[in-house]
């Protein structure tokens, strides 16, 4: 990633890191990045993370809580006043009181959770007061897919975009934009209305690729899908053009190229410098279920996205001196979400599928000194398991309340009725998912469920949000800092 930053970027990163380390001497903190592509469950993960720590959730594999060494966990004011706050209170109310899923991540946000604990080491108890803050940084994975653009010219970006647009899963969706591009003379006069039409056609194609039935993932520039406060700005009003030879100074190509470079300078570089380069730990949430439902092309595209995303991090373990001026992400968790949508007998297969998706990225990126783990999880478990008899056969099922409008075998659900669903089995060999015209022997029935109704004890105490392997995720991401 160093080749994608300028000398001034590195200098500012070093100064920011040094200032952060100095502040950490007084108030120790760990910055945890949470990302994933749309609908992977970033907001739900952060909300469940906070809720279970504050309310002492059931986390048997989270050693600090299991051993009774956590005194308390509470929210504090975040250190970055210019970054929007992650609205935990609104999100937990949606999950617990309204039983609806909170709104998806649309921009970057942050929250500080402070934990007071007793170290398991007598020596550490003498040296430290046992207080650590976790600065949780929530950001869209679509924005992360922009970082590779820093190392590309406008013509390289255009050539790659046009090549992707002709792939079988995209060709029909990109037809209007490609036709408009074919009719446009890159060497013609710079015209704001032509630029706007090209941008709108290109953005419409990207949005169509993102729809559920296609579920494609590699869709840069990310701000075209999630513009945030930049919507309508010239830095976002550009599109790829046919690469060619030398262009004249006042041409449409020159204007598009200038805006592409402005996008890199004013959008991508600050995002990397101010957020990604400051992370200590990272969780990448992956909704492989949706890609599997959409078919082999979506699965292959998800693999492409993961390769791009993982290449953007700064992994490794710094020493005492280098750590003063440069942060490195020393632990990365790749989590296959929505494990509650399949029976536990298929969890190992889901984990193997995501491992297969990430293998090429892990092999290509330099992860020396960094620990990478893959697991299947559900930060909030919306279903429970059971069995039903069908003739002489006993089938494993999941039981939950499908969201209003969901259909199973022609039945449309009202959002109030609980039902049992046989989700099918994931393929035993992950490679089958990448083969054209291949489907699992028993198709997966992906149904969206409402959040669960929380259980109450005999004394009337509401229990914490149920989950699948959230405790294992916490142990990997932060457990060593609470030892």
C-alpha positions in Angstrom: 0.0 0.0 0.0 3.0 2.3 0.4 3.2 2.7 -3.4 -0.3 4.2 -3.4 0.6 7.0 -1.0 2.7 10.1 -1.5 5.6 11.3 0.6 3.4 14.0 2.2 0.7 11.3 2.9 3.3 9.3 4.8 4.5 12.3 6.7 1.0 13.2 7.8 0.3 9.6 8.8 3.5 9.5 10.8 2.6 12.7 12.7 -1.0 11.5 13.3 0.3 8.2 14.6 2.9 9.8 16.9 0.2 12.1 18.4 -2.1 9.1 18.9 0.6 7.1 20.6 1.3 10.0 22.9 -2.4 10.3 23.8 -2.4 6.5 24.4 0.1 6.8 27.2 -2.6 8.6 29.2 -5.7 6.9 27.8 -4.8 3.5 26.1 -6.9 2.7 23.1 -7.3 0.3 20.2 -8.8 1.2 16.9 -11.0 -1.5 15.4 -12.2 -1.1 11.8 -15.5 -2.7 10.8 -16.3 -3.0 7.1 -18.0 -5.2 4.6 -20.1 -4.7 1.4 -23.7 -3.6 1.6 -26.0 -5.8 3.7 -23.1 -7.8 5.2 -24.2 -6.7 8.7 -21.8 -4.0 9.9 -24.3 -2.0 11.9 -25.7 -5.2 13.5 -22.2 -6.4 14.4 -21.2 -3.2 16.1 -24.5 -2.9 18.0 -24.2 -6.5 19.2 -20.6 -6.1 20.1 -21.4 -3.1 22.3 -24.6 -4.5 23.7 -23.1 -7.8 24.8 -20.1 -6.1 26.6 -22.2 -3.5 28.3 -24.9 -5.9 29.5 -22.7 -9.0 30.2 -24.0 -11.1 27.3 -23.5 -14.8 27.0 -19.9 -15.0 25.7 -18.4 -18.3 26.9 -15.4 -18.2 24.5 -14.5 -14.6 25.4 -11.9 -15.4 28.1 -11.9 -12.0 29.9 -15.6 -12.3 30.6 -15.7 -16.0 31.2 -13.0 -15.7 33.9 -14.9 -12.8 35.6 -12.1 -10.2 35.0 -14.3 -7.6 33.3 -15.5 -5.0 35.8 -17.7 -2.9 33.5 -18.0 -1.6 30.0 -19.5 1.8 29.1 -19.7 4.3 26.2 -17.6 7.5 26.2 -17.3 10.5 24.0 -15.3 9.6 20.8 -12.0 11.3 20.3 -12.7 12.5 16.7 -15.1 15.3 16.8 -15.3 15.7 13.0 -16.5 12.1 12.5 -20.2 11.3 12.9 -21.1 9.2 16.0 -22.3 5.7 15.5 -25.9 5.9 16.8 -25.9 2.9 19.0 -28.9 3.8 21.0 -31.1 4.1 17.9 -29.8 0.8 16.5 -30.3 -1.2 19.7 -33.9 0.2 20.0 -34.6 -0.9 16.5 -33.4 -4.4 17.2 -34.8 -4.9 20.7 -38.0 -2.8 20.8 -39.2 -2.7 17.2 -37.6 -5.9 16.0 -36.4 -4.4 12.8 -32.9 -4.4 11.3 -31.2 -1.0 11.7 -30.4 1.1 8.7 -27.3 0.1 6.7 -24.0 2.0 6.8 -24.1 4.9 4.4 -21.0 6.8 5.6 -18.2 6.6 8.1 -19.0 6.7 11.8 -17.3 6.0 15.1 -17.9 5.2 18.7 -15.7 4.7 21.8 -16.4 1.8 24.2 -14.2 1.7 27.3 -13.7 -1.5 29.3 -12.4 -1.8 32.8 -10.8 -5.1 33.6 -8.4 -7.0 35.8 -5.4 -8.5 34.0 -4.8 -12.2 34.3 -1.1 -11.4 34.9 0.0 -10.2 38.3 2.9 -8.3 36.7 0.5 -6.5 34.3 -1.8 -5.6 37.3 1.2 -3.7 38.8 2.0 -1.8 35.6 -1.5 -1.1 34.3 -4.7 0.1 35.8 -6.7 -2.2 33.6 -8.6 0.3 31.5 -8.8 0.2 27.7 -10.9 2.1 25.1 -12.0 0.6 21.8 -12.5 3.1 19.1 -14.9 1.3 16.7 -14.8 2.8 13.2 -17.6 1.8 10.9 -17.2 2.5 7.1 -18.7 1.1 3.9 -16.7 -1.6 2.1 -17.6 0.1 -1.2 -15.4 3.1 -0.2 -12.5 0.7 0.5 -12.8 -0.6 -3.1 -11.7 2.9 -4.2 -8.2 2.6 -2.7 -6.7 0.6 -5.6 -7.7 3.6 -7.8 -4.8 5.5 -6.2 -2.3 3.5 -8.2 -4.2 3.8 -11.5 -4.4 6.4 -14.3 -7.7 7.5 -15.7 -7.1 5.5 -18.8 -6.3 2.4 -16.8 -9.5 2.9 -14.7 -11.5 3.3 -17.9 -10.1 0.2 -19.6 -10.7 -2.0 -16.6 -14.3 -0.6 -16.2 -15.1 -1.3 -19.8 -13.7 -4.8 -19.6 -15.7 -5.6 -16.5 -18.8 -4.2 -18.1 -18.7 -6.8 -20.9 -18.6 -9.8 -18.5 -21.7 -12.1 -18.9 -23.2 -11.1 -15.6 -22.9 -7.4 -16.5 -23.2 -7.0 -20.2 -27.0 -6.5 -20.3 -26.9 -4.1 -17.4 -24.2 -2.0 -18.9 -25.6 -1.9 -22.5 -27.1 1.6 -22.3 -23.9 3.1 -20.7 -21.6 1.3 -23.2 -23.8 2.5 -26.1 -23.6 6.1 -24.9 -19.9 5.8 -24.4 -19.5 4.4 -27.9 -21.3 7.4 -29.3 -19.2 9.9 -27.4 -16.1 11.5 -28.8 -13.5 11.7 -26.0 -11.6 14.3 -28.0 -14.8 16.5 -28.3 -15.3 19.7 -26.4 -15.7 19.5 -22.6 -19.4 19.6 -22.1 -21.0 19.5 -18.6 -24.3 18.0 -19.8 -22.5 15.2 -21.7 -20.4 14.5 -18.6 -23.6 14.4 -16.5 -25.4 12.0 -18.9 -22.4 9.6 -18.9 -22.1 9.8 -15.1 -25.8 9.0 -14.7 -25.7 6.1 -17.1 -22.6 4.7 -15.5 -24.0 5.1 -12.0 -27.3 3.4 -13.0 -25.3 0.4 -14.3 -23.4 0.2 -11.0 -26.6 0.3 -9.0 -28.2 -2.4 -11.2 -25.2 -4.6 -10.6 -25.7 -4.2 -6.8 -29.4 -5.3 -6.9 -30.2 -8.5 -5.0 -30.7 -10.7 -8.0 -27.2 -9.9 -9.3 -25.4 -9.2 -6.0 -22.2 -8.1 -7.7 -19.5 -6.6 -5.6 -16.7 -5.0 -7.6 -18.3 -1.6 -8.3 -15.8 1.3 -8.0 -16.0 4.2 -7.6 -17.6 3.5 -4.3 -18.9 7.0 -3.7 -21.1 6.7 -6.9 -23.2 4.2 -4.9 -22.8 5.9 -1.5 -21.9 9.6 -2.2 -22.4 10.8 1.4 -22.0 14.6 1.5 -20.4 14.7 -1.9 -23.5 14.1 -3.9 -23.6 16.4 -7.0 -20.1 17.6 -6.7 -17.8 17.8 -9.8 -15.4 15.3 -8.2 -18.2 12.7 -8.5 -19.4 13.7 -11.9 -17.2 11.7 -14.2 -17.3 8.3 -16.0 -14.9 6.1 -17.9 -14.3 6.8 -21.6 -12.7 4.8 -24.3 -8.9 4.9 -23.8 -7.0 6.4 -26.7 -4.0 8.4 -27.6 -3.0 11.9 -26.6 -6.0 14.1 -26.0 -6.2 17.9 -26.4 -6.3 20.1 -23.3 -9.9 21.2 -23.3 -11.5 17.9 -24.4 -14.1 15.9 -22.6 -11.4 13.3 -21.9 -9.3 16.0 -20.2 -12.2 17.1 -18.0 -13.0 13.5 -17.0 -9.4 12.8 -16.3 -9.1 16.0 -14.2 -12.2 15.0 -12.1 -10.9 11.5 -11.7 -7.7 12.9 -10.2 -9.7 15.2 -8.0 -11.6 12.3 -6.7 -8.4 10.5 -5.8 -7.0 13.7 -4.2 -10.0 15.0 -2.3 -11.9 11.8 -1.6 -9.8 8.7 -1.6 -6.5 9.9 -0.1 -8.0 11.6 2.9 -10.2 8.6 3.6 -7.1 6.3 3.6 -4.9 8.7 5.6 -7.4 9.7 8.2 -9.1 6.4 8.8 -7.6 3.2 7.2 -4.0 4.1 8.1 -5.0 4.5 11.8 -6.5 1.1 12.3 -5.0 -1.5 14.7 -7.5 -4.4 14.1 -10.0 -5.1 11.3 -13.1 -7.3 10.8 -14.3 -7.8 7.2 -17.9 -9.0 7.1 -18.9 -11.1 4.1 -22.4 -12.0 3.0 -21.6 -15.0 0.9 -25.2 -16.3 1.1 -26.5 -13.6 -1.1 -23.7 -14.2 -3.7 -24.5 -17.9 -3.7 -28.1 -17.3 -4.3 -27.2 -15.1 -7.3 -25.0 -17.7 -8.9 -21.4 -18.4 -9.9 -20.8 -14.9 -11.5 -21.7 -13.2 -8.2 -19.5 -15.6 -6.3 -16.5 -14.9 -8.6 -17.1 -11.2 -8.3 -17.2 -11.4 -4.5 -13.8 -13.1 -4.6 -12.5 -10.3 -6.8 -13.8 -7.7 -4.3 -12.2 -9.5 -1.4 -8.9 -9.6 -3.2 -9.1 -5.8 -3.8 -10.2 -5.0 -0.2 -7.6 -7.1 1.5 -4.9 -5.6 -0.6 -5.8 -2.2 0.8 -5.0 -2.8 4.4 -1.6 -2.2 6.1 -1.0 -5.6 7.7 1.9 -6.6 9.9 3.3 -6.2 13.3 5.5 -3.2 14.0 8.3 -3.0 16.5 8.7 -0.5 19.3 10.3 2.2 17.1 8.3 1.8 13.9 5.1 1.6 15.9 5.5 5.1 17.1 5.0 6.5 13.5 3.1 3.8 11.6 0.2 1.7 12.7 -0.1 -1.8 11.3 -3.2 -4.1 11.4 -1.9 -7.1 13.2 -5.2 -9.1 13.2 -7.8 -9.4 10.5 -11.0 -11.4 10.9 -12.9 -12.4 7.8 -16.4 -13.3 9.0 -19.1 -15.0 7.0 -22.3 -13.4 8.3 -25.8 -14.7 8.6 -24.8 -18.2 9.8 -28.2 -18.3 11.5 -29.8 -18.6 8.0 -28.5 -22.2 7.7 -28.4 -25.2 10.1 -25.2 -25.5 12.2 -24.4 -28.7 10.2 -23.5 -26.4 7.3 -21.5 -23.8 9.3 -18.2 -25.5 8.5 -19.0 -25.5 4.8 -19.9 -21.8 4.9 -16.6 -21.1 6.6 -14.7 -23.2 4.0 -16.5 -21.3 1.2 -15.4 -17.9 2.6 -11.9 -19.3 3.2 -11.8 -20.3 -0.5 -13.0 -16.8 -1.5 -10.2 -15.2 0.6 -7.4 -17.5 -0.2 -6.2 -15.8 -3.3 -6.3 -12.4 -1.6 -4.4 -13.7 1.4 -1.8 -15.3 -0.9 -1.3 -12.2 -3.0 -1.2 -9.7 -0.1 1.8 -9.5 2.3 0.3 -10.6 5.6 3.7 -11.3 7.2 3.4 -10.6 10.9 -0.4 -10.4 10.8 -2.9 -13.0 11.9 -5.8 -13.8 9.6 -8.8 -15.9 10.7 -12.0 -16.9 8.9 -15.1 -17.9 10.7 -18.9 -18.2 10.2 -21.0 -16.1 12.6 -24.2 -14.2 13.2 -23.8 -11.2 15.4 -27.5 -11.4 16.2 -29.1 -14.8 15.8 -32.6 -14.4 14.3 -33.5 -18.1 14.2 -33.3 -21.2 16.3 -32.9 -24.8 15.2 -35.2 -27.7 15.1 -36.2 -30.8 13.1 -39.3 -31.8 11.2 -40.4 -35.2 9.8 -41.1 -35.6 6.1 -42.3 -39.1 5.6 -39.6 -41.4 7.1 -37.0 -38.7 6.9 -36.1 -36.2 9.6 -34.9 -32.8 8.3 -32.9 -30.2 10.1 -34.7 -26.8 10.0 -34.3 -23.3 11.2 -37.2 -21.6 12.9 -37.9 -17.8 12.9 -40.2 -15.0 11.8 -39.7 -14.2 8.1 -39.9 -10.5 7.3 -43.1 -9.1 5.8 -43.2 -9.8 2.0 -40.9 -12.8 2.1 -42.2 -15.8 0.2 -41.7 -19.6 0.6 -43.3 -22.0 -1.8 -45.7 -19.3 -2.9 -46.7 -18.3 0.6 -46.3 -14.6 1.4 -45.4 -13.8 5.1 -46.8 -11.0 7.1 -43.8 -10.4 9.4 -45.6 -11.8 12.4 -45.9 -15.5 11.7 -43.2 -17.9 12.8 -42.3 -20.8 10.5 -39.8 -23.6 10.1 -37.6 -23.5 7.0 -35.4 -26.2 5.5 -32.5 -24.1 4.1 -30.8 -26.8 2.1 -27.2 -27.9 2.3 -24.2 -26.0 1.2 -21.9 -27.8 -1.3 -19.3 -29.9 0.3 -16.7 -28.7 -2.2 -16.5 -24.9 -2.3 -15.1 -25.0 -5.8 -18.4 -26.0 -7.2 -19.8 -22.6 -6.5 -17.4 -21.1 -9.1 -18.5 -23.3 -11.9 -20.9 -22.0 -14.5 -24.4 -23.5 -14.5 -23.7 -25.2 -11.2 -25.9 -25.2 -8.2 -25.9 -27.0 -4.8 -27.7 -30.4 -4.9 -30.3 -28.9 -2.7 -30.8 -25.2 -3.4 -30.4 -22.8 -0.5 -33.6 -21.0 0.5 -32.4 -17.7 1.7 -35.2 -16.0 3.6 -34.8 -12.8 5.6 -35.9 -13.0 9.2 -36.9 -10.4 11.7 -34.7 -9.9 14.7 -35.5 -12.3 17.6 -37.9 -11.6 20.5 -35.5 -11.4 23.5 -36.0 -14.0 26.1 -36.8 -13.1 29.7 -35.7 -14.9 32.9 -38.2 -16.0 35.6 -37.4 -12.8 37.4 -38.4 -10.8 34.3 -34.9 -9.7 33.3 -34.4 -9.4 29.5 -31.4 -11.4 28.3 -28.8 -10.1 25.9 -29.0 -10.5 22.1 -28.4 -14.1 21.0 -25.6 -14.7 18.6 -23.5 -17.4 16.8 -19.7 -17.2 17.6 -19.7 -13.5 18.4 -17.7 -14.5 21.5 -15.1 -16.2 19.3 -14.8 -13.0 17.2 -14.3 -10.8 20.2 -11.6 -13.2 21.6 -9.7 -13.0 18.4 -10.1 -9.2 17.9 -9.5 -7.9 21.4 -9.0 -10.8 23.8 -5.2 -10.5 23.9 -5.4 -6.8 25.0 -7.6 -7.8 28.0 -5.2 -10.7 29.1 
